[in-house]
Amino acid sequence: MIRTFRPRRSVLYVPASNNRALAKAASLDADAIIFDLEDAVAPDDKEDAREALREYFLAPPKSKAERIVRVNGLASEWGAEDLLAARACRPDAILLPKVETPQDITGVAEILEETDASEGIRLWAMIETPRGILNADEIAELGLRSTARLDCFVIGTNDISKETGTKGRGALVPWLMQVLLCAKAGKLDIIDGVYNDFSDLDGFATECTEAVQMGFDGKSLIHPSQIETANTSFLPDATSVTEARLIVEAFSNRENLDKGVTSLNGRMVERLHLEMAKKLLEKFDIIGEK
């Protein structure tokens, strides 16, 4: 499948039960907003949160941010009503929690098809349990099937730590890279987990840098103060952009039009580097337009 690139550098959770946070969401510079009906909403507030979200989505969007609704699992007492509410809101995507098998995705995709939901409503999957990690490859393969609607993985680091008893980011890295590799094989974006201490911007910046180096497409956020750091961290740096432009220019020269390899500033560059350069510049231009 060929998908249009959408920047997902900063993906902010906003509790659907918090009217003040909902009102502020449109003014934020996050690439994507996850309107949360799950963990951020107390059991007694679930119904009110759904109603607040329905009302919020009645108004035209006031920003270009991608809008995602996280529902409770369908097996829970709130899942079915959450899915109905999310479908009615017509968001860009619905985020499914604790995805552990491909059927967790295909089951929801079938419900959306049977109820004539807009094809524009995509599905995102939380990978946050040991079983979800072990089955990440099978789940990610759905990204290659248009009928599955799957576009993105979101890592739930807090839940993984709770489920496994691991402590510290370092212990999670092998599993994070395993899931990331699966996501890339399925042509999916993948968003890193949250950084809990939102007052520690230096620590957050360090973790963003690590996520960029690992190959994540963005970072999950719990506070608006983290948006600017995430956006800057996941923006292609000036050196990479300059080099990409030089590569494109080199292969545009008449003498290189039919070549598979050429020389640039004393090193050899191949057409695979040209493809990488074009993708980077496309991302940079789209982010700039946003």
C-alpha positions as CSV (number, residue, x, y, z in Angstrom):
1,M,0.0,0.0,0.0
2,I,1.1,3.6,-0.7
3,R,0.1,6.0,2.0
4,T,0.4,9.8,2.1
5,F,2.9,10.9,4.7
6,R,1.4,12.5,7.8
7,P,3.7,14.0,10.4
8,R,3.3,12.2,13.8
9,R,6.2,13.7,15.7
10,S,4.1,14.8,18.7
11,V,1.0,12.7,19.7
12,L,-0.7,14.2,22.7
13,Y,-3.2,12.3,24.9
14,V,-6.2,14.5,26.0
15,P,-8.8,13.1,28.4
16,A,-12.2,13.3,26.8
17,S,-13.7,14.0,30.2
18,N,-11.6,17.2,30.7
19,N,-13.6,20.0,29.1
20,R,-10.8,22.5,29.6
21,A,-8.3,20.3,27.9
22,L,-10.7,19.7,25.0
23,A,-11.2,23.4,24.5
24,K,-7.4,24.0,24.5
25,A,-6.6,21.1,22.1
26,A,-7.2,23.0,18.9
27,S,-4.7,25.7,19.8
28,L,-1.8,23.3,20.4
29,D,0.9,22.6,17.8
30,A,0.8,18.8,18.2
31,D,0.8,16.8,15.0
32,A,-1.9,14.5,16.4
33,I,-4.3,14.5,19.4
34,I,-5.5,11.3,21.0
35,F,-8.9,12.0,22.6
36,D,-8.8,9.4,25.4
37,L,-11.9,7.4,26.6
38,E,-9.8,4.7,28.2
39,D,-7.2,5.1,31.0
40,A,-7.6,8.9,31.4
41,V,-11.3,8.6,32.2
42,A,-12.7,7.2,35.4
43,P,-15.4,4.5,35.2
44,D,-18.1,6.8,36.5
45,D,-17.2,9.4,33.9
46,K,-17.2,7.2,30.8
47,E,-20.7,8.2,29.6
48,D,-20.2,11.9,30.1
49,A,-16.9,11.7,28.3
50,R,-18.5,10.1,25.3
51,E,-21.1,12.8,25.2
52,A,-18.5,15.5,25.5
53,L,-16.6,14.0,22.6
54,R,-19.6,13.8,20.4
55,E,-20.3,17.5,21.0
56,Y,-16.7,18.4,20.4
57,F,-16.5,16.7,17.1
58,L,-19.7,18.4,15.8
59,A,-17.8,21.5,15.2
60,P,-15.4,21.7,12.2
61,P,-11.8,21.1,13.2
62,K,-9.9,24.3,14.1
63,S,-6.4,22.9,13.5
64,K,-4.6,20.6,11.1
65,A,-3.8,18.1,13.8
66,E,-4.7,14.5,13.1
67,R,-7.6,13.5,15.5
68,I,-7.7,10.0,17.0
69,V,-10.1,8.6,19.6
70,R,-8.8,5.9,22.0
71,V,-11.6,3.6,23.0
72,N,-11.8,0.9,25.7
73,G,-11.4,-2.7,24.6
74,L,-14.4,-4.2,23.0
75,A,-14.5,-7.0,25.7
76,S,-14.9,-4.4,28.4
77,E,-18.3,-3.0,29.6
78,W,-17.6,0.3,27.9
79,G,-16.0,-0.9,24.6
80,A,-19.1,-1.2,22.4
81,E,-20.5,2.2,23.3
82,D,-17.1,3.7,22.9
83,L,-16.8,2.3,19.4
84,L,-20.2,3.6,18.4
85,A,-19.3,7.1,19.8
86,A,-15.9,7.1,18.0
87,R,-17.5,6.0,14.7
88,A,-20.1,8.8,15.0
89,C,-17.3,11.4,15.6
90,R,-15.7,10.5,12.3
91,P,-12.1,11.0,13.5
92,D,-9.0,10.3,11.4
93,A,-8.4,7.1,13.4
94,I,-9.6,5.0,16.3
95,L,-6.9,3.7,18.7
96,L,-7.5,0.2,20.0
97,P,-5.9,-0.7,23.4
98,K,-4.0,-3.8,24.3
99,V,-4.0,-5.3,20.8
100,E,-2.7,-8.9,21.0
101,T,-3.9,-10.6,17.8
102,P,-4.7,-9.7,14.2
103,Q,-8.4,-10.5,15.0
104,D,-8.4,-7.6,17.5
105,I,-8.0,-5.3,14.4
106,T,-9.9,-7.2,11.8
107,G,-12.9,-7.6,14.1
108,V,-13.2,-3.8,14.5
109,A,-12.5,-3.2,10.8
110,E,-15.4,-5.6,10.0
111,I,-17.8,-3.7,12.3
112,L,-16.8,-0.4,10.7
113,E,-17.5,-1.9,7.2
114,E,-20.8,-3.4,8.3
115,T,-22.0,0.0,9.6
116,D,-20.8,1.9,6.5
117,A,-18.2,3.9,8.4
118,S,-16.2,6.3,6.3
119,E,-13.1,4.7,4.7
120,G,-11.3,7.7,6.1
121,I,-11.5,6.3,9.6
122,R,-8.3,4.4,10.1
123,L,-7.2,2.1,13.0
124,W,-4.2,2.5,15.3
125,A,-3.1,-0.3,17.6
126,M,-1.6,-0.1,21.1
127,I,1.1,-2.6,21.6
128,E,1.4,-2.8,25.4
129,T,1.3,-6.4,26.5
130,P,3.7,-9.4,26.3
131,R,1.3,-11.2,23.9
132,G,1.0,-8.1,21.8
133,I,4.8,-7.9,21.5
134,L,5.1,-11.6,20.6
135,N,2.4,-11.3,17.9
136,A,3.5,-7.9,16.6
137,D,4.6,-9.3,13.2
138,E,1.3,-11.0,12.5
139,I,-0.6,-7.8,13.5
140,A,1.7,-5.5,11.5
141,E,1.1,-7.6,8.3
142,L,-2.4,-6.1,8.3
143,G,-0.8,-2.8,7.4
144,L,-0.4,-4.3,3.9
145,R,-4.1,-5.0,3.6
146,S,-6.3,-1.9,2.8
147,T,-9.4,-3.6,4.3
148,A,-7.8,-3.8,7.7
149,R,-7.5,0.0,7.9
150,L,-4.4,-0.3,10.1
151,D,-2.0,2.7,9.9
152,C,0.0,3.0,13.1
153,F,1.4,1.2,16.2
154,V,1.6,3.1,19.5
155,I,3.8,1.6,22.2
156,G,2.4,1.5,25.7
157,T,5.6,1.4,27.7
158,N,4.0,1.9,31.1
159,D,1.8,-1.1,30.6
160,I,4.6,-3.2,29.3
161,S,6.7,-2.4,32.4
162,K,3.7,-3.3,34.6
163,E,3.0,-6.6,32.9
164,T,6.6,-7.7,32.8
165,G,8.1,-6.2,36.0
166,T,10.9,-4.6,34.1
167,K,12.3,-1.3,35.4
168,G,14.0,1.4,33.3
169,R,14.0,2.2,29.6
170,G,17.1,0.1,28.9
171,A,15.3,-3.1,29.8
172,L,12.6,-2.4,27.2
173,V,14.8,-1.5,24.3
174,P,15.1,-5.1,22.8
175,W,11.3,-5.4,22.8
176,L,10.8,-1.9,21.4
177,M,13.2,-2.6,18.5
178,Q,11.4,-5.9,17.9
179,V,8.0,-4.2,17.6
180,L,9.5,-1.4,15.5
181,L,11.0,-3.8,13.0
182,C,7.6,-5.5,12.6
183,A,5.9,-2.1,12.1
184,K,8.3,-1.1,9.4
185,A,7.8,-4.5,7.7
186,G,4.1,-3.7,7.6
187,K,4.6,-0.2,6.3
188,L,3.2,1.2,9.5
189,D,4.2,4.3,11.5
190,I,5.2,3.6,15.1
191,I,4.9,6.0,18.0
192,D,7.2,5.7,21.1
193,G,5.7,5.5,24.6
194,V,5.2,8.4,27.0
195,Y,7.8,10.0,29.3
196,N,6.0,10.3,32.7
197,D,7.9,13.2,34.3
198,F,6.6,16.1,32.2
199,S,8.5,18.6,34.4
200,D,11.8,17.0,33.3
201,L,12.2,18.4,29.8
202,D,15.9,17.5,29.6
203,G,15.2,13.9,30.3
204,F,12.3,14.0,27.8
205,A,14.6,15.5,25.2
206,T,17.1,12.7,25.7
207,E,14.5,10.1,25.3
208,C,13.2,11.8,22.1
209,T,16.7,11.7,20.7
210,E,17.0,8.0,21.5
211,A,13.6,7.4,19.8
212,V,14.7,9.2,16.6
213,Q,17.9,7.1,16.5
214,M,15.9,3.9,17.0
215,G,13.6,4.8,14.1
216,F,10.4,5.8,15.8
217,D,8.2,8.2,13.8
218,G,7.1,10.2,16.9
219,K,6.5,10.3,20.6
220,S,3.4,9.9,22.8
221,L,2.9,12.9,25.1
222,I,1.1,13.5,28.3
223,H,1.5,17.3,28.6
224,P,1.5,20.2,26.2
225,S,4.8,21.3,27.5
226,Q,6.4,18.3,25.7
227,I,5.1,19.3,22.2
228,E,7.8,21.7,21.1
229,T,10.6,19.3,22.1
230,A,9.1,16.4,20.3
231,N,8.4,18.4,17.1
232,T,12.0,19.7,17.1
233,S,13.5,16.3,17.8
234,F,11.7,14.5,15.0
235,L,12.2,17.2,12.5
236,P,14.9,16.3,9.9
237,D,18.0,18.3,10.9
238,A,19.5,20.9,8.6
239,T,22.5,18.8,7.8
240,S,20.4,15.9,6.6
241,V,18.1,18.2,4.5
242,T,21.1,19.9,2.8
243,E,22.7,16.5,2.0
244,A,19.4,15.2,0.7
245,R,19.1,18.2,-1.7
246,L,22.7,17.6,-2.9
247,I,21.9,14.0,-3.6
248,V,18.8,14.8,-5.6
249,E,20.7,17.5,-7.5
250,A,23.5,15.1,-8.3
251,F,21.3,12.5,-9.8
252,S,19.4,15.3,-11.8
253,N,22.6,16.2,-13.7
254,R,22.5,15.0,-17.3
255,E,25.6,12.8,-16.9
256,N,24.0,10.9,-14.0
257,L,20.5,10.4,-15.2
258,D,21.1,6.8,-16.1
259,K,23.6,6.0,-13.5
260,G,23.0,3.7,-10.5
261,V,25.9,5.2,-8.6
262,T,27.6,8.6,-8.6
263,S,30.2,10.5,-6.5
264,L,29.3,13.3,-4.1
265,N,31.8,15.1,-2.0
266,G,34.3,12.3,-2.1
267,R,31.9,9.4,-1.4
268,M,29.7,7.1,-3.5
269,V,26.0,7.4,-3.4
270,E,23.5,5.0,-4.9
271,R,19.9,5.3,-6.1
272,L,18.7,3.9,-2.8
273,H,20.2,7.0,-1.2
274,L,18.3,9.1,-3.8
275,E,15.0,7.4,-2.8
276,M,15.8,8.1,0.9
277,A,16.7,11.7,0.1
278,K,13.4,12.2,-1.8
279,K,11.4,10.8,1.1
280,L,13.2,13.0,3.7
281,L,12.6,16.1,1.6
282,E,8.9,15.2,1.1
283,K,8.5,14.9,4.9
284,F,10.4,18.1,5.5
285,D,8.2,20.0,3.0
286,I,4.9,18.6,4.4
287,I,6.0,19.5,8.0
288,G,6.9,22.9,6.8
289,E,3.5,23.4,5.2
290,K,1.8,22.3,8.5
